Amino acid sequence: MKKVILASAFVSLFSASVFAESRSIEYGEINEILDLIHNQAKSDYILSKFHLDIKDDALALQDIKLWLEQDGKVIGQGSVDTEGNIDLPILPQKQAENVKLVINQPKGAVAINVATDIAPLTRQQVSYQELFVLLDDVNEFTSLMAGGLSWFVPSMDKLEFTFAAPAEITFTDEKGRNKVFKTDSEHKIEVPMKSKWMKLNPTLQFSALPEKFAPMD
């Protein structure tokens, strides 16, 4: 059963179990997620990985084998590293709709989870567009994961930055005025996404690096 968890946190911003109760799963949705993150995402700050979760204590990672099948034939292999992260091929989506991801373990022995996180900010000067295209990617991802329930998932339209101490974010707006955003009592700053600022693309100046940042609705 799929689940979508949305949290304003750096770790496990989104998490979904996509493979838990059978030896195979339709590959179309997994391929679509892979293609979105690796080929279509515009932001360098969105991170995603598929991870193997072993449910049977008698199993070890090296016991797990994954492969792709189409019309009963093996057409590709998946690999699992020592931390349980899975590398899977990206196929043309039309082909992927007719492919199954197969595992060599019985029903319920393992689960494959997909988690999407936000990378930390490492520079105190960043362009507005560079940061805020993240929201487009996040909204695309949540819409994909929610499927038919996407109508109930709020769109993310601002970024929240969390600092260790009082801090400021400043930039010059379209009228040449300095915009200053200051931390609140919890050392947080929320900056909205605005089309006029995306077009202007000012440089954001951080007085200090945030400990984390995350999309908000």
N, C-alpha and C positions, 0 to 999 in steps of 0.2 A: 504494500500500500504506500502510495506516495505521500509525503508530507512536506510542507513548505514552512520554514521558520524564518521570520524576519525580525532581526534584532539590531539595535543601534550599538553595535560593538565591532571592534576590529576583528576578533576571531570568530569564525563561523557566522559571518553576516547572513549567509543563506546556507541551508543544509537540506538535502533531500535524500531519502533512501529510495533507490531506483531498482534494486534487485535483491530480494530477500526470500521469496517464497517459491522459487522454481529454479530449474537448472538452466533456463534460457529466458531471454527477454528480447522483445522487439528492439532493434538497434536504432530505429529512426529518431526517437527523441534524444537518445544519448548523443548521436551524431550531430543533431541540431544544436545541442548545448556546446559540444566541442567546437563546431564551426563558428558559433556566435562568439565564444570567448577567444579563440585563437585566430580567427580570420576576419571577423566583423567588428569586434570591439574597438572603439576609438581611443579609449583611455589606457594609459600604462599602469594605472593604479588598481585596476580590477584583476584579481587573481582567482584562478579556479583549479581544482584538482578533483580527480576521482580517487577514492580511497577504499581499500578492502577492509571490511570489518568481519573478523572471524567469530562465528557464533558457537562453534564446536571446539571446546578446549583441547580436544585430541588432535586438532589440525595445526599445522605450521604453515607459514607463508609459502615456503617452497613446495608445499603439497598442492597449491592452487594453480590451475592452468585455465587460461581464458582464450577463446578464439572466436572468430566470426564465421558463420555459415550462411551460404545462400544456395537454395535448392539442394540441400544435403551435402554440399561441398564446402570444404574449408577454404576461405578466401583471404584470411588475415589472422594475425596473432595479437594478443594483448600481453603486456609484460607487467610484472609486479616487482617493485624495488624492495629493499630491506626494511623500509618504513611502511610498506603497505600501499604506497601510491601506485596508481595504475596508469600505464601509457596505452592509449588506444588509437587506431588509425582513424583519420577523417575521410569519409567517402562522399562522392556526389550524393546529395540528399535523395534524389529519385531512387538510386540504387539502395541506399541505406534503409529505405522503407520496406525493402524485401529481404533484409538481412537480420539474422538473430545473433545476439551475443550469448555464447554458451560457456558454461563452467563445468569442470570435471568433478564437482561435489554434489551430494544429494540435496534435495529441497530443504531450505532453511538452515543449511550449514554456514553460509556466509551471506553478507550483504555488501552491496556496492553503494557507497555514498558519494554524492557530489557536494562540495562545499565551495562557496565563493566568498572571498575575503577582500579587504581593502588594504593595499600596501601603505606603509607609513610615508609621511612627507619627509623628505631629506634635505630640502632647500628652503631658505627663508624668503626667496623671491620666486614666485611662480605666476605664470600668466593665468588669467581668469578662465580662458577656454580650456587650458590644459587640465585644470581641476574639474571644471563643471561638465565637460563631456562625459565624465564618470556617471552622471545622473541619467544620461541617455542609455548607457550600457546597462545600468542597474534596472531601469524601468523595462528594458527589453528582456532582461534575464528573468525578472519576477513575473512578467507577463507570460513568458514561455513556460516557466515552472508551474504557474497557477493554472494554465490551460483554460478550461471553461469557466474557472472561477476568477479569471483576471479582472472581471468587472468589479469585484469586491476588494481588489488589491489597490491601495492608494498609490498615486504617482509620487515619486520623490522629487521635491522641487527646491531643496536647500541642502547645504552641507553644514554639519555641526562639528566644530573643532574643540577638542578637550585639551587643556593645558595643565601643567603642574603648578603654575602660579599665575597671577594676573598678567595679561598679555593684550596685545592689540593687533588688528589686521587693518591695513590702510591701503587705499589706492585713489587715483584721480579719476573722477567720473567724466561723463560726456560733456559736462558744462565746465570742466576745469576745476571743480571743487574737490577738496580732499574728503573722502569718505573714511570714517574711522569706526571700526567695530571693536568694542571692548568686552572683555570677559565679564560674565555675571558672577554671582556669589559662589557658583560651583566651578568657576574657571572654564566656562564654556562660551563659545561664540557661534552664533548661527548666521550664515550668509546666504541670502536667497539667490536663486538662479533667475536672471532677468535677460530677456532677449536683447535689450539695448546694451547691456554690459557684455554679453557674448559677442555682439557685433563690434563694440569698442575694443574689447580684449585688453583691458588694462593689466598691469603687473601688480599682483598682490604682494605687499610687504608684510612679513610676519616678524613681530618683535622677538619671538621665540618659536622654536619648532613645537607643534602640538604633539602630545603623546599619542593621539589617534584622531582620526576624523571619519565621519560616517554620513551617509545620505539620510535625510529626514523628509517627512511629508508635511 
